[in-house]
Amino acid sequence: MNKQTTSLTMKVVIGMGLGIAIGLFFNLAGLNVDGSFVNTYIVDGVFHVVGKLFVNALKMLVVPLVFFSLICGVCGIGNLKTLGRVGTKSFALYMLTTAIAISVAMTIAISVGIGEGMNLESAANFTAKEAPPLSDVLINIIPSNPIKAMANGDMLPIIFFSILIGISMLMVGKKAQNFIEGAEIANEIMMKMVNIIMAVAPYAVFALIAKSMANLGMELLGQLVGYVLVLVGALFFHLFVTLMLVLKLFSGLSPRLFLKKIRGVQVFAFSTASSNATIPVTLRAVTERMGVNNSVASFTVPFGATINMDGTAIMQGVATVFIANIYAANLGTAEYVTVILMSVLASIGTAGVPGVGLIMLSMVFAQVGLPIEGIGLILGVDRLMDMIRTAVNVSGDAVVSTIVAKSEGKMDLAVYNDQDAGLILDDTLYVDPAIEQELAQAIQDTHSQP
């Protein structure tokens, strides 16, 4: 393998490793105390600004990328029945993996018995934002103002509006050809912008991870080591066992190759702790690394980022058992089944709401009678756990996208089986002078026309 082909991936991994080391050093050495030079000018200064700029740059791409990509995807499918099948399969698989995730997580947590005999009391306060009722979520899928939905980054209304435009273009037929070609060009431009932003990823990942590690601290991690270990174990079990079994069962593809190709996306998801912010990176990896046709990926990836909550469901299952044991609350089979059903339904009902994990957890606690203030116990480690569960979520998005594409014959198996396919080269941002000259000449010719 050419060393050049792995340089960017290695830089991102190195950036993450250095970020963990530097962040923990600042924290353990006591350099990150409030008001110190390191805290004010480095952690909350340079690291915060660089990381925030990178996350904003990714979020900047989400709406136009999803909009143009979905339009191209619907037009690329070219058949409304096929579109319906893709949507049904995606929804069913996302709900299935979420139900399995929380069931396995609760089984592990109950077997280990985390929180039993700890007798801890929560000194932290947590006030949950009110989650919207499911009826409002369903109503708001159809945007009264699509421009406002785009400005707010509301993914479900954007997905609906984009699909509706694509369907309408199919119905118009040949007259819409120029519009379709324009959307395809715009989509290609957005993917190039993804490449540009990914070129600075190693430095941004370093800043994001270093800031998180510097602020996280080890004291609370020590107190809650049982909760952390069980939750991380459940997340890894779901990622490396459950999702890979689902991939192998429904597609027959190699899980080992999949894990190798999705590694870069997982690093981005871990760094940003946002499935939505990772959409551009996930979409690029699924299409160019996995060989999934854009007509499928443009629907399944943003759809999954909106409703697929495998990692969050696992956190809810483990946290419910943990808090119940701490407060000596005896939950029976009925309560545990309620937690499973609530988590699956809430993954749709709280779609697009900031702080979705803790909001869903507060809903679950209220339903089974656990004290909401118990959430204060896990607030200190939630940021780190959020980073890990986001990596699991985007992996689930990619698994479902791959399965659906394979079942619909919308997948290039040669690309999937090529371990080097879609790797970013160091010269990705190189601009060919001939292309520059060609574009300049085209613009000049346009202006010179009478």
Secondary structure, DSSP 8 states (H G I E B T S, - for coil): --GGGGHHHHHHHHHHHHHHHHHHHHHHTTTT-TTSHIIIIIIIIIIHHHHHHHHHHHHHHHHHHHHHHHHHHHHHH--HHHHHHHHHHHHHHHHHHHHHHHHHHHHHHHHHTTTTT------S---------HHHHHHHTS-SSHHHHHHHT-HHHHHHHHHHHHHHHHHHGGGGHHHHHHHHHHHHHHHHHHHHHHTTHHHHHHHHHHHHHHHH-SHHHHHTHHHHHHHHHHHHHIIIIIHHHHHHHHH---HHHHHHHHHHHHHHHHHH--TTTTHHHHHHIIIIIS-B-HHHHHHHHHHHHHH--HHHHHHHHHHHHHHHHHTT----HHHHHHHHHHHHHHHHHTTT-TTHHHHHHHHHHHHHT--GGGGGGTHHHHHHHHHHHHHHHHHHHHHHHHHHHHHTT-B-HHHHH-TTTT---TTTT---HHHHHHHHHHHHHHHH--
